[in-house]
Amino acid sequence: NTADFAFTLDDSKFLDISTLNENTYFTLQLVIKYYDFYDGVQQTETLNYKLPLFNKKRIFSVGEIIHRNLSSISVLNSQQLQYKTALVDITIKEYDFLDPETVISSEEMLAIKFIAGPLPVLIDANKALLSVNANASRVTPIGYISVNFLLPLGDYTFEISKNGVVVFSEIISATITDNVFTKTLKVSLYNALPGDIFTMAINGTVISKTIEINDYQLFSNTILFVNEFKLLESLECTGDFSFPGDYDQITHKYKRNLIEILEIIRTKKEDNFKVDTGWVLETDGISIDSLLLGKKAWLLKESNKVAELVPISKKNTAIDSKRESFQYDLEFKINSTYNAQNYIF
């Protein structure tokens, strides 16, 4: 199917290979034509596999292989279009063990469109919200939120509504390969107040994200993280935070005038970031789980200072029967950009 989009982490899609012949095997060639984020230059990766059979059958998943070879986001960028859709050519050939030079049968599938990630929970007619959390999220009146979506070829109207009234609209044009987009809502631009309800949606589609405005809080730390679709999502944390540092010393002991002397050879510093999410919606726990499963994140502050983070939280209590509120403690390692860097925001 070259008309619809395939998703790299969709477990229901795989190659189902079988034969009536005895003593044969198959070869598989994947030609992955993909693009880096914010880049229009096509790159190509060719992968070859030999597939032995069991009882003349073989099931082989190509999705995760393709997922590993698609580019990941490396820098923050405010562009709307994230990356161009990958096109994958699949060629399968059957050979006899005794005559490996002769092709018994072959099948070729060209230009299959692949998007990174699992099958979206909110998808219809190739239009999808690229997030595992399709439920409402919350921010404060000074926060913002990012929404990612997939659109097939055509022109669409993106709308932001405040309490049911459209306050912003924009035409988005999707092409054959320009299909993955991100829009960011900074609610302070629309004079957000506690209790307001915002909606980000593509008019005439299932794509819609509801944002509830909570009351002002003492702190506001926005974390951008890479989700299962290799795209950026945001989470505003309103609780206490800290930047604890760990120091690892390499030491050497020696005798000087019969007295033991300790000498430091090297001291290595590791910076960390700990933050309390503050009160969140129950459904925000889905986004927090996505954050902790991710591999990269960034801390953003209003002063435009940025710290690159790696999630290192090892435990997360999604539901606690003793508490009716929802609040989480998150921990990250900071990837410093230079030695002796300090984080004072």
N, C-alpha and C positions, 0 to 999 in steps of 0.2 A: 504494500500500500504506500504509494508515493504522494498521495494527496494529503493524508493526515500527518500529524506530528507523532513521532515515537519518542518515548522518554527513557533515558539511559538506565534508570533504576526501577523501571516498571517490571516487577517480577512475573507478571502474567504474559510477557512477550519474550519469546525465545525461538531458536531454530529447532524444529522437530524433523530429524533426518531419519529416513528408513529406506530399506532396499529389499528386493526379492532375490538379489544375487548372493552367492556364497563367496566367502573369502575376499571381501572387498573392504576398502577404507575410503575416507573422504578427505579432501583438502578444502580449506576455507581461506579465502583472501578478503581482508577488510581494507578498503581504501577510504580513509577518513579525511574529508576536506573540511577544515574548521578555521575559525578566526579567533584571534586574541580579543580581549575586551577593548572596546573603543577603537578598533582597528579594522580597516577594510581589506587588508592583504590576506588572501587565502593561503593557508598552509596545508600540507598533505602528509599524512602518515600512512604507510602501507604495512600491514601485519599479515603474516602467513602462519597457518596452523595445520597440523595433521590430526584427523579425528578418527580414531579406531572405534569400532562398533561393538555392542554387546547385544546378542540375539538380533542382529541385523538392524539395530536401532541406536540412535544417539540424540540426546537433547543437549543443546549448547546455548548458553546465554552470552550474547555479544554486548549487551547493554553496559555492564560494568567495565568491560574492556574499553568501550568507546568513552565512558565517563572519565576514566583515568587519563585518557589522551586529550580530552577537551581542556582548553585553557581555563585557569582560575584567575580570579581578580587579584591584582597585586597592589594597586594604588587606588586611592579615592578619586572619584571623578563625578562631576555633576551632570554629565551628559544623560540625555533621555534614553537613547538607544544603547543597550549594553553590549551585545555581541550579535554577530550574524549567525543564522542557523547553520548547523553542521549538516553536510550532505555525505551520506555513506553509501559506497558501492560494495555489494556482497556477491562474491563469486564462489560457488560450491561445485567441486568436481569429484567424481567417483572413479576409483582406480582398482584394478585387480592386483592382488599381492604378487602374482606370478608374472604379470605384464604391466609394470608401473609406467610404461611409456604411452600406453593407450588409454584414452579417456572413455569410460563406459557411459557415463551420463554427466550432465552439467546443468546448473541453474544459475541465472544471473539476475540480481535485483539492483537497479541503479537509482542513485539520487534519493535515497530514503532520508527524510528530514528528521534529525535527532535534536532534542532539547535536553540539557542536563537536568537530572533530578527524577524523583518518583512521579507516578501518575498523580496529578493534582486532585485535591479533594473537591475543588470547585472548577469544573470544566464542562463546556458544552460547545459542540461544533467547532472544536479546535481553539476556542477562546477560553483562557484559563487564568486564574489567580495563582501566581507562582509562589505559594507559601503553604506550609503545612497547617497554618493557623488561619482559617477563613472566618473566624469569629471576631467579635468586637475586641478592640484594644483600648487602652487608656493612656492619655498624656496629660500634663498640666498645661495651663494657659501659656507657658513659655516653651513648651516642648514641640517636637515635630516627629513625623513618622514617614517611612518609605514604604511604597507599595509596588510590587513587581507583577507584570502580567504578560500574557502571550496573546498575540493577535495574528490571524492569517491575513492574506492579501486583502487590502481594502482600506477605506478611510473611515475613521471612527471619531466620536466625540467624547473626550475625557471631561468629566464634570466633578467639581467640588461643591457639595451642598452643605449649608449650615442650617440646622433645624428645619430641614425640608425645603429650603430656598437655595437655588443655584447661585453661587457667588463667584464661580470661575468656570470657564469652559475653553477647550482647546481642541483643534483637529489634529489627530495623529494618523499618519499615513504609514501603513505596513506594506512591505513589498514581498517578493518571493523569499528573500533571506533576512529582511529587517523585520523581526517578529517579537523580540524580547525587549520590553521597555520598563523603565522605572520612573515613578513620579513621587515627589516629596512634598509633604504638606507641613508648612510652618504655621501653626494655628494662630500665633500672635499677629500675623498679617491680616487676619480677619476678626480682630478684636475678640478673641475667644474668652469666654467666662465659664467658671465652674457650672456644670450642668448642661452646657451646650453639647449637641450631637452633630458631628461632621460625618459626611459620607464621601468617599472617593470611589468613582464608578466610571465604567465605560458604558455610555448610553446604549440601550437596546441589547445588552449582553448580560450574562450572569456575573460578570466581574464587578464586585462591590466590596468595599471594606469600610466598616463603621468604626469611628473613633469617638470615645466618650471623654469629655474634659473633666478631670478631677480638680480639686481645690489646689491652690498654691501650696508649695512645700518649702521647707528651709533649704533643701539641696535639690539640684537637678543635674544629673550626669547622664548623657546620652551615649549608649554603646551601639555602634554599628557592627554587625556580625555577618559572616557568610553562611547562608542557609543551605539546605539540601539541594537547592537548584543552582548553587554557586553564585547566588545573587545576594546583595546587601539588604538586610532588614535592620530595623532600629528598635531599641528598647530604652525607655527613659527610666532611670533609677533615682528615686527621691529620698532614699535613706542615707544613713551615715556611711562614710567612706574613709579609707586610709591607704597610705602608700608604704607598707612595711618593707624594709630592706633586709636581705640575708647576706652575711659576709662569710665567705669560705677562705680560710687562711691555710697556706702551705708553709710549714715551719721546719726549722732545722735546729737541733740541739748539739752543742759541742762544749768541751771543757776549756776554760780559760783560768789559769792559775788555780787548778783543782776545783773550780766553781762551775757548775753547770749553767750555761748561757742559752737562752732561747732567742732565735733569730727568725724573723718573718721573711720568707723568700718572696711570697706573692700573696696578695689579697684580692679575691674576686668578689664583686658585688652583684647580687641578683635583686632587681626591683620587682615588687609585686603590687597589685592593686586589689583591694578588697572593698566590696560595696554591698549595701543592703538595698534591695530593689524598692523598698517601701511597699505600701499597700497596692496590690494589683488585682485585676479581675481574675477570676478562677481560670478563664480561658487563656489568660496571658501565660499560664504555666506551660502551654504548648510551645509558645515562642521561646521561653526560657530553656526548655528541654532542647529545642533546636539550636539555641546558642551554645549550650554546653556540649552538644554533639559536634559542633563546628570546629574548625581548625584555626580560624583567624578572626580577629575583631579589632576595633579601634575605639578609643575613648575620645569623645569630642566635648569641648567646653565652649561656652559663649565667646571666650577670648580667642577662639579659633586655634587653640593649642590642641595637638593631636598626639596620642600615644598609641603605638601598635601593641595589641594584646594577644595573648594566647590563653584560652580557657583551661584552667587546671583544677577546677572544682571536681572532687571525686564522689561527692554524695549530693543528692537533691531529694528533699521530701516533697513530693507533689501534693499529697493530701495528708493532713494530720487531723484525726478525729477529735483531738482535744481542743482544736482551734477552729473557729469559723472564718477567720481571716486568712489571707494569702500573702505571704511575704517570704522572700528568699535571700540567702546570703551567697554571693558570687565571689569567686577568686580567680585572678588572672596573673600570669607572668608578663612583665613588660619587656618587649624587645627594644633595647636602647639603640639609638642612632649613633652615639659616640661615647667614648669612655668618660667616666665620672659625671654622667648626666644626672641631673636632679629633676624631680617632678614637683614643681610648686605651682599650683593653679590658683 
